[in-house]
Amino acid sequence: MTGTERRADLLRWMQSSQAPLSGKEIALRYGVSRQVIVQDIALMRASGWEILSTNRGYLLNAPTTVSRVFKVNHTDEDLEAELCAIVDLGGCVENVMVRHRVYGRMEAPLHINSRRKVAEFLADLRQGKSSPLKNITSNYHYHTVTADSQETLDLIEEALRQRHFLVE
C-alpha cells in the first residue's frame, strides 16, 4: 500500500469512526510506525482536512452537511417557487453558477436557507439592484445545495423534478 492509498483509507476510516483513533491503533492497522502516522496526519491537514489531536487519538472534524449541485432551468416568475422548494425541505442554496460560452464559469454566493432570506433576495432583485445571473444563459444555471443528509438532498431533487425545474 502506498502512502497515498494509506492516507485515503485512513480518511475513510476516520469518517466512519465515532471515536478518536489512537496513533498506535492506526500504526498497527497499517503496519507502519507512529511517526509515519504523524507525518500522514500532517499531510492530510495540509491538504485541507481538519483533524483534531485529542488525548485519546485523532478525530476528523468533518462537516455535518452534505452538498449536491443541481442544474436547473426556469423563468424569473418561478424563481421564488424554486428557492422555496429547496429551503422548505431543509436545504440551503449556497450559490448560483452559470457557464457562459464567452466568459466561462461565473458564480455568486447566495446562502439562502429560509423563506425570509428568499424574500430578501427577491426584494433586492425587484428593487433593480440587478437581474438574476441565469438570464445570461437562457435561464440555465446551477445551484450548490447543502443539507443535513443525502436523503434531504434526494427529496429536494425530486421536488425540483416535479416542478419541472431540474435539468436531467
Secondary structure as UniProt FT lines:
FT   HELIX           3..16
FT   HELIX           23..30
FT   HELIX           34..46
FT   TURN            47..48
FT   STRAND          51..54
FT   TURN            55..56
FT   STRAND          57..60
FT   STRAND          66..73
FT   HELIX           76..78
FT   HELIX           79..88
FT   TURN            89..90
FT   STRAND          92..100
FT   TURN            101..103
FT   STRAND          104..112
FT   HELIX           115..126
FT   TURN            127..128
FT   HELIX           133..137
FT   TURN            138..139
FT   STRAND          140..147
FT   HELIX           150..162
FT   TURN            163..164
//
